[in-house]
Amino acid sequence: MLRAMRAVYYEEFRGPISVRDVPDPTPRDDGVVVEVRATGICRSDWHGWMGHDKDIRLPHVPGHELAGDIVAVGKEARGLAVGDRVTVPFVSGCGRCPPCSRGDPQVCDAQFQPGFTHWGSFARYVGLHYAERNVVRLPDSLPYVAAASLGCRFVTAYRALVQLAALRQGETLVVFGCGGVGTSSISIARALGARSIAVDVDASKLELARSLGADTTLDASKDPDVAAHVVEVTRGGADVSIDALGSPITLKQSLKSLRKRGRHVQVGLLVGADSRPPVPMGRVIANELVLYGSHGIAASSYREVFDFIATRGVPLDRLVGPRLGLDEAPAHLAGMESHGGIGMAVVEPTA
């Protein structure tokens, strides 16, 4: 491919974001090139533009939640073909390092991340590395937009709650932050038969959470100590908490919301001055709390995720928010700190 393609592009952190022509990617020997049909705009992309990710090298094309069609295949990318409908986890493992050898490619020592370590999917085409081990074929029944909404949000919530915290039927989950990971968490809890409590400062996001199955919603802007309400409503505390926003306050409130021997999962990024938050370790020790960090999901888990969605009737379409063209992406990305949006914004570069 020698032509130029249109892509979202920036040359400095916190600087102007534009749409311009850049060279088409070519596949590495172990990679593929995908024509992007849909790609989510995630708060992680905003963090990247803000300069919070040390892996990004300027100039940069962001985007990491994608679905599309393979248009070129490297000679070592076995088992994949032009025309395959695919997606990819936002962390792709090399397959050779110790974490990959243990079955944990989401914490690979040499990980490939479209939109972070390399140019991403806010473009007509994106090149993906380590393709044989990481590129995932989509079920025929799953539309591109729904597949993009899995992104790093639904699958991250699935990894956090199902594979790590082992949320079970009849338990209670408290969700801090009702963005993409938060609303996905509420949908997963409902599918598992667990109760959920949604916490946010945005009334419209709380309304969406309620419509997705949250049993209780709490507006943190009206009560800074929502943890006390969680403990009261649950008669002792939630079984599982997830901080899907990422701040010292939501982390502390999450831990205070837990019953004894409860499990907390930290998904929201804490960056800059907040990257080393105080943690009430006395409470963690005395109550035997379990703390997990969750960074992503292995490509080998996607079949499990697809089956979960299909058999439990998870309404992926209700998690999707605005559908945008490529030219609308820069303004939406730059404005995420102030508005965030309701539901997961999805860009369709070829529409």
Sequence and secondary structure as in RCSB ss.txt:
>XXXX:A:sequence
MLRAMRAVYYEEFRGPISVRDVPDPTPRDDGVVVEVRATGICRSDWHGWMGHDKDIRLPHVPGHELAGDIVAVGK
EARGLAVGDRVTVPFVSGCGRCPPCSRGDPQVCDAQFQPGFTHWGSFARYVGLHYAERNVVRLPDSLPYVAAASL
GCRFVTAYRALVQLAALRQGETLVVFGCGGVGTSSISIARALGARSIAVDVDASKLELARSLGADTTLDASKDPD
VAAHVVEVTRGGADVSIDALGSPITLKQSLKSLRKRGRHVQVGLLVGADSRPPVPMGRVIANELVLYGSHGIAAS
SYREVFDFIATRGVPLDRLVGPRLGLDEAPAHLAGMESHGGIGMAVVEPTA
>XXXX:A:secstr
  SEEEEEEESSTTS EEEEEEE     TT EEEEEEEEE  HHHHHHHHT  TT  SSB    EEEEEEEEE T
T TT  TT EEE  SSB  SSSHHHHTT GGG TT B BTTTB  SSBSEEEESSHHHH EE  TTS HHHHHHI
IIIIHHHHIIIIIIS   TT EEEEE  SHHHHHHHHHHHHHT EEEEEES HHHHHHHHHTT SEEEETTT S 
HHHHHHHHHTS EEEEEESS  HHHHHHHHHTEEEEEEEEE S   GGGSS    HHHHHHTT EEEE     GG
GHHHHHHHHHHHT  GGGGEEEEE GGGHHHHHHTTTTT  SSEEEE TT 
